[in-house]
């Protein structure tokens, strides 16, 4: 029990297969996003609008980024 407190309990095994426990660092993730042409975009929106967007995410089963991009694209094409 003392080893767990001190941190000598050992390593955590991969949970869902070899390498599943590896996560990208923030720098590596930013680099991948940049290579994919993605740019961070922050905006302040009303809570009601955010709830609607999250409802669409749940309904469609896709990521928040995909739903937001789709809504913006459709809004821009409508003008």
C-alpha contacts under 8 A as a table, 3 or more apart, distances in Angstrom:
res1	aa1	res2	aa2	distance
1	X	4	X	5.41
1	X	5	X	6.80
2	X	5	X	5.24
2	X	6	X	6.28
3	X	6	X	5.05
3	X	7	X	5.79
3	X	8	X	4.66
3	X	9	X	5.32
4	X	7	X	5.06
4	X	8	X	5.80
4	X	9	X	4.83
5	X	8	X	7.66
6	X	9	X	7.99
7	X	10	X	7.58
13	X	21	X	7.88
14	X	17	X	5.71
14	X	18	X	5.88
14	X	19	X	6.34
14	X	20	X	5.73
14	X	21	X	5.19
15	X	20	X	6.45
15	X	21	X	6.55
16	X	20	X	5.67
16	X	21	X	7.81
17	X	20	X	5.58
18	X	21	X	7.77
19	X	22	X	5.49
20	X	23	X	7.93
24	X	27	X	7.96
24	X	28	X	5.88
24	X	29	X	5.97
25	X	28	X	5.27
25	X	29	X	6.17
26	X	29	X	5.09
26	X	30	X	6.09
27	X	30	X	5.15
27	X	31	X	6.22
28	X	31	X	5.04
28	X	32	X	6.24
29	X	32	X	5.09
29	X	33	X	6.13
30	X	33	X	5.03
30	X	34	X	6.05
31	X	34	X	5.04
31	X	35	X	6.19
32	X	35	X	5.11
32	X	36	X	6.24
33	X	36	X	5.04
33	X	37	X	6.34
33	X	38	X	5.07
33	X	39	X	7.30
34	X	37	X	5.04
34	X	38	X	5.38
34	X	39	X	6.77
35	X	38	X	7.46
45	X	49	X	6.74
45	X	50	X	6.81
46	X	49	X	5.46
46	X	50	X	6.50
47	X	50	X	5.04
47	X	51	X	6.20
48	X	51	X	5.16
48	X	52	X	6.38
49	X	52	X	5.12
49	X	53	X	6.26
50	X	53	X	5.03
50	X	54	X	6.13
51	X	54	X	5.08
51	X	55	X	6.10
52	X	55	X	5.01
52	X	56	X	6.37
53	X	56	X	5.14
53	X	57	X	6.33
53	X	64	X	7.73
53	X	67	X	7.26
53	X	68	X	7.41
54	X	57	X	4.91
54	X	58	X	6.32
54	X	64	X	7.17
55	X	58	X	5.17
55	X	59	X	6.05
56	X	59	X	4.86
56	X	60	X	5.91
56	X	67	X	7.20
57	X	60	X	5.41
57	X	61	X	5.63
57	X	62	X	5.62
57	X	63	X	6.22
57	X	64	X	5.91
57	X	67	X	6.36
58	X	61	X	5.12
58	X	62	X	7.31
62	X	66	X	6.58
62	X	67	X	7.10
63	X	66	X	5.28
63	X	67	X	6.50
64	X	67	X	5.26
64	X	68	X	6.04
65	X	68	X	5.20
65	X	69	X	6.03
66	X	69	X	5.22
66	X	70	X	6.10
67	X	70	X	5.12
67	X	71	X	6.18
68	X	71	X	5.17
68	X	72	X	6.19
69	X	72	X	5.19
69	X	73	X	6.06
70	X	73	X	5.16
70	X	74	X	6.14
71	X	74	X	5.26
71	X	75	X	6.05
72	X	75	X	5.03
72	X	76	X	6.11
73	X	76	X	5.20
73	X	77	X	6.21
74	X	77	X	5.16
74	X	78	X	6.17
75	X	78	X	5.23
75	X	79	X	7.02
76	X	79	X	5.72
